[in-house]
Amino acid sequence: MARPRTVVVTGAAGNLGRACVGAFASASGDADRVIALVRQPVPDDPIRGAAGVVTGDLRPRLGQIDRIVAEVRALSTNGQVDVLVNNAASQSVGDLVDLTMDEWRDMLEANLEAVVALTAGLLPVMSDGASIITIVSVEAMAAFPAHAHYAASKAALVAYTRSLALELGPRGIRANAVAPGLIDRPGLAQAWPAGESWWRESTPAGRAISPVEVADVVVFLASDAARGVNGVLLPVDGGWSASARFS
């Protein structure tokens, strides 16, 4: 019988983060110890499946990484981390010609530097054979209007993932990236009718992707069944990236 693992999920207060926490807990029958990382406390809305919650901001300039890593270690099994899901992210919009350097820096710090800093902080306590899964976006592969800084940050994470796969391979540590398409959420069609309608019409699945569908792929990539999968970018988009989506 496989030993229980320690799984760390960042951005665990959001729809996808909660789905990942729940999917890991369900897949292991709660044997895995899932640690949820959140930016702000969530006292009135507990994260189901989490064995522990660590609160803090991962942006490096705020200097909280060392404290966050220490709290994760204290909550982990035998002080080790077996799975890291880099899910936390920031997203804003702005026309490319109008984006300021401060907006570029803020986006890169939140989406790239935070992942690099946390991963570096946890690597010394990651077990041989561990798995790192980073959530990117289909925007890492295709341009969308007013999303240049967000897309660039996600594309950088793809390159970072491949470097992790190459350099950590001797330890048996695998690193992969998951690129979701439009993820469904309550009220999405009402909040963004044009975008939701366009997605339905341009993807073979004819609908947005559910958080659980993405989370199930994350769990698979962290499993022994995927032990031969390393350094890949895996779209979970209902076929959008493989279709004639701009026709």
C-alpha positions as CSV (number, residue, x, y, z in Angstrom):
1,M,0.0,0.0,0.0
2,A,1.4,3.4,-1.0
3,R,2.2,5.7,1.8
4,P,0.1,8.8,2.3
5,R,1.4,11.9,0.5
6,T,1.5,15.6,1.4
7,V,-0.2,17.6,-1.4
8,V,0.1,21.4,-1.4
9,V,-2.5,23.4,-3.4
10,T,-2.1,27.2,-3.9
11,G,-5.0,29.5,-4.6
12,A,-7.2,27.0,-2.8
13,A,-10.0,29.4,-2.0
14,G,-11.0,29.8,-5.6
15,N,-13.2,27.5,-7.7
16,L,-10.4,25.5,-9.3
17,G,-8.3,25.4,-6.1
18,R,-11.2,24.0,-4.1
19,A,-11.8,21.5,-6.8
20,C,-8.2,20.3,-6.7
21,V,-8.2,20.0,-2.9
22,G,-11.4,18.0,-3.1
23,A,-10.2,15.8,-6.0
24,F,-7.0,14.8,-4.2
25,A,-8.9,14.1,-1.0
26,S,-11.5,12.0,-2.8
27,A,-8.9,10.1,-4.9
28,S,-7.0,9.0,-1.8
29,G,-10.0,8.4,0.4
30,D,-8.6,11.3,2.6
31,A,-5.3,9.3,3.0
32,D,-3.3,12.1,1.4
33,R,-2.7,15.1,3.5
34,V,-3.8,18.1,1.5
35,I,-2.6,21.5,2.6
36,A,-4.5,24.5,1.2
37,L,-2.7,27.8,0.6
38,V,-4.9,30.8,0.6
39,R,-4.1,34.5,0.4
40,Q,-6.8,35.6,2.9
41,P,-8.5,33.6,5.7
42,V,-11.7,31.8,4.8
43,P,-13.3,31.2,8.2
44,D,-16.9,31.1,7.0
45,D,-16.3,28.9,4.0
46,P,-14.1,25.9,4.9
47,I,-12.1,24.2,2.2
48,R,-13.5,20.7,2.0
49,G,-10.8,18.0,2.0
50,A,-8.0,20.2,3.4
51,A,-6.2,18.8,6.3
52,G,-4.6,22.2,7.0
53,V,-4.8,25.7,5.7
54,V,-1.8,28.1,5.4
55,T,-2.6,31.8,4.9
56,G,-0.2,34.2,3.1
57,D,0.7,36.1,0.0
58,L,3.2,34.4,-2.3
59,R,4.5,37.5,-4.0
60,P,8.2,37.6,-3.2
61,R,8.5,41.3,-2.3
62,L,6.2,40.7,0.6
63,G,8.7,38.4,2.3
64,Q,6.3,35.7,3.4
65,I,7.7,32.7,1.6
66,D,10.0,31.4,4.3
67,R,7.1,31.6,6.9
68,I,4.7,29.9,4.5
69,V,7.2,27.1,3.7
70,A,7.8,26.6,7.5
71,E,4.1,26.3,8.1
72,V,3.7,23.8,5.3
73,R,6.5,21.7,6.7
74,A,4.9,21.7,10.1
75,L,1.6,20.5,8.6
76,S,3.1,17.9,6.3
77,T,3.7,14.2,6.7
78,N,7.3,13.6,7.9
79,G,8.2,17.2,6.9
80,Q,8.1,16.3,3.2
81,V,6.0,17.5,0.3
82,D,5.1,15.0,-2.5
83,V,2.9,17.1,-4.7
84,L,2.8,20.8,-5.4
85,V,0.0,22.3,-7.4
86,N,0.8,25.9,-8.4
87,N,-2.7,27.2,-9.0
88,A,-2.8,30.7,-7.5
89,A,-2.8,33.5,-10.1
90,S,-3.8,37.1,-10.8
91,Q,-5.7,38.3,-13.9
92,S,-6.5,41.7,-15.1
93,V,-7.2,43.3,-18.5
94,G,-5.7,46.2,-20.4
95,D,-4.9,47.1,-24.0
96,L,-1.3,46.3,-24.8
97,V,-0.5,49.9,-25.8
98,D,-1.8,51.2,-22.5
99,L,-0.3,48.7,-20.1
100,T,2.2,50.4,-17.7
101,M,5.5,48.9,-16.6
102,D,4.0,48.7,-13.1
103,E,1.1,46.6,-14.4
104,W,3.6,44.3,-16.2
105,R,5.7,43.9,-13.1
106,D,2.7,43.2,-10.9
107,M,1.4,40.5,-13.2
108,L,4.8,38.8,-13.6
109,E,5.4,38.9,-9.8
110,A,1.9,37.4,-9.0
111,N,1.9,34.7,-11.7
112,L,5.6,33.9,-12.4
113,E,7.8,35.0,-9.6
114,A,5.5,33.7,-6.9
115,V,5.5,30.2,-8.4
116,V,9.3,30.3,-8.8
117,A,9.7,31.5,-5.2
118,L,7.4,28.9,-3.6
119,T,8.7,26.1,-5.7
120,A,12.3,27.0,-4.8
121,G,11.3,27.2,-1.1
122,L,9.7,23.7,-1.1
123,L,12.2,21.9,-3.3
124,P,14.6,21.1,-0.4
125,V,11.7,19.2,1.3
126,M,10.2,17.6,-1.8
127,S,10.5,13.9,-1.8
128,D,12.3,12.1,-4.6
129,G,9.7,11.2,-7.2
130,A,7.5,14.2,-6.3
131,S,5.3,15.9,-8.8
132,I,4.9,19.6,-9.6
133,I,1.8,20.6,-11.6
134,T,1.4,24.3,-12.6
135,I,-1.8,25.7,-13.8
136,V,-1.3,27.9,-16.9
137,S,-3.9,28.8,-19.5
138,V,-4.7,28.3,-23.2
139,E,-3.6,31.9,-23.4
140,A,0.0,30.7,-23.1
141,M,-0.5,29.4,-26.6
142,A,-2.9,31.9,-28.2
143,A,-3.2,35.6,-28.0
144,F,-6.4,37.2,-26.6
145,P,-7.1,41.0,-26.8
146,A,-6.2,43.0,-23.7
147,H,-4.5,40.0,-22.0
148,A,-0.9,40.5,-23.1
149,H,0.7,40.7,-19.7
150,Y,-1.4,37.7,-18.4
151,A,-0.6,35.6,-21.4
152,A,3.1,36.4,-21.1
153,S,3.2,35.4,-17.5
154,K,1.5,32.0,-18.3
155,A,3.8,31.4,-21.3
156,A,6.8,32.0,-19.0
157,L,5.5,29.3,-16.6
158,V,5.4,26.8,-19.5
159,A,9.1,27.4,-20.1
160,Y,9.8,27.2,-16.4
161,T,7.9,23.9,-16.1
162,R,10.1,22.4,-18.9
163,S,13.2,23.6,-17.2
164,L,12.1,22.0,-13.9
165,A,11.4,18.7,-15.7
166,L,14.8,18.7,-17.3
167,E,16.8,19.6,-14.2
168,L,14.9,17.7,-11.6
169,G,14.6,14.6,-13.6
170,P,17.6,12.9,-11.9
171,R,15.6,13.0,-8.6
172,G,12.6,11.5,-10.3
173,I,10.7,14.8,-9.8
174,R,8.2,15.4,-12.6
175,A,6.9,18.8,-13.6
176,N,4.0,19.4,-15.9
177,A,1.7,22.2,-16.8
178,V,-2.1,22.2,-17.3
179,A,-3.7,24.7,-19.6
180,P,-7.4,25.1,-18.9
181,G,-9.8,26.8,-21.3
182,L,-12.7,28.9,-20.1
183,I,-13.6,27.5,-16.7
184,D,-17.2,27.6,-15.7
185,R,-18.4,29.3,-12.6
186,P,-21.8,30.3,-11.2
187,G,-23.0,33.4,-13.0
188,L,-20.4,33.2,-15.8
189,A,-22.9,33.6,-18.7
190,Q,-24.5,36.6,-17.0
191,A,-21.2,38.3,-16.1
192,W,-19.6,37.8,-19.4
193,P,-22.3,36.9,-22.0
194,A,-20.2,37.7,-25.1
195,G,-17.2,35.7,-24.0
196,E,-19.2,32.7,-22.7
197,S,-21.2,32.6,-25.9
198,W,-18.1,32.9,-28.1
199,W,-16.4,30.0,-26.2
200,R,-19.4,27.7,-26.6
201,E,-19.5,28.4,-30.3
202,S,-15.8,28.0,-30.9
203,T,-15.0,24.9,-29.0
204,P,-16.0,21.3,-30.0
205,A,-17.3,20.6,-26.5
206,G,-19.8,23.4,-26.9
207,R,-19.4,24.5,-23.3
208,A,-17.0,25.9,-20.7
209,I,-14.8,23.4,-18.8
210,S,-15.8,22.5,-15.2
211,P,-13.3,23.0,-12.4
212,V,-13.6,19.3,-11.6
213,E,-12.6,18.3,-15.1
214,V,-9.3,20.3,-14.7
215,A,-8.8,19.0,-11.1
216,D,-9.1,15.4,-12.3
217,V,-6.3,15.9,-14.8
218,V,-4.2,17.4,-12.1
219,V,-4.7,14.4,-9.9
220,F,-3.8,12.1,-12.8
221,L,-0.6,13.9,-13.5
222,A,0.4,13.5,-9.8
223,S,-0.3,9.8,-9.9
224,D,1.8,6.8,-10.6
225,A,-0.2,6.2,-13.7
226,A,1.4,9.3,-15.2
227,R,5.0,8.5,-14.0
228,G,6.2,8.6,-17.7
229,V,4.7,12.0,-18.3
230,N,7.2,14.9,-17.7
231,G,7.6,18.4,-19.1
232,V,4.4,18.5,-21.0
233,L,1.8,21.2,-21.5
234,L,-1.6,19.5,-21.4
235,P,-4.7,21.5,-22.5
236,V,-8.0,20.9,-20.8
237,D,-10.2,22.9,-23.1
238,G,-12.8,20.6,-24.6
239,G,-10.9,20.6,-27.9
240,W,-10.6,24.3,-28.4
241,S,-6.9,24.4,-29.0
242,A,-7.2,21.6,-31.6
243,S,-10.0,23.2,-33.5
244,A,-10.4,25.8,-36.2
245,R,-11.5,28.2,-33.5
246,F,-11.0,31.4,-35.4
247,S,-13.1,30.5,-38.4
